[in-house]
Amino acid sequence: MSEESHKDKILKVIGEMDLKPSEIELLEDCEMVTNLIIGQVLVMMESPEMRKDVLWLQEQHIKPNRKRWTRIVELTESLWEKTGGGGRVKKYHSIEESCREISDEDIQSIADPEVRETVNKIRHIHDDPLERITRIASKCYYE
C-alpha cells in the first residue's frame, strides 16, 4: 500500500466516523478487552496432555473465575456502548496499521489539526501496551 493510499484511507475513515482524539483510548480499550476472552488460546496448544491439564485447572477455578468473567462481559458491553458499537470499533481498527505506516510528511500535510492529532494518537496508541493491559485487567480482576 502506498503512502498516499494510507493517507487517503485514514482521512476517509476518520471523516466517516467523525473520529476525535479523545475517542482513541476508549476504542483501543475495546480492542484490548477482547484479548481477555481467551477461548482460542487453548486450541493453539500442541500437547493434548497440556490442553487436558489446562481444562482441568480451568474447571477447578470456575467459581472464582465466574465473577471475573462476568466483569469482562460487563466491561465489554459498557465499552461497546460508549464507543457506539462494534461497527465503530472495527472501522477504527481498519486504520490502525495505516496510521503506523503513514509518513511524518503525509501527517504534516493533513490540513485539519484535529485530524492530524487523531492520526498521531492512533499512531502511538500501542507505545505502552502494558499500561493498557494492566488498566483493563484490573477492572476485571478487582472490585
C-alpha positions, 0 to 999 in steps of 0.5 A: 500500500502506498503512502498516499493510499494510507493517507487517503484511507485514514482521512476517509475513515476518520471523516466517516466516523467523525473520529476525535482524539479523545475517542482513541483510548476508549476504542483501543480499550475495546480492542484490548478487552477482547484479548481477555476472552481467551477461548482460542488460546487453548486450541493453539496448544500442541500437547493434548496432555497440556490442553487436558491439564489446562481444562482441568485447572480451568474447571477447578477455578470456575467459581472464582473465575465466574465473577471475573468473567462476568466483569469482562462481559460487563466491561465489554458491553459498557465499552461497546456502548460508549464507543457506539458499537462494534461497527465503530470499533472495527472501522477504527481498527481498519486504520490502525496499521495505516496510521503506523505506516503513514509518513511524518510528511503525509501527517504534516500535510493533513490540513485539519489539526484535529485530524492530524492529532487523531492520526498521531494518537492512533499512531502511538496508541500501542507505545505502552501496551502494558499500561493498557493491559494492566488498566483493563485487567484490573477492572476485571480482576478487582472490585 
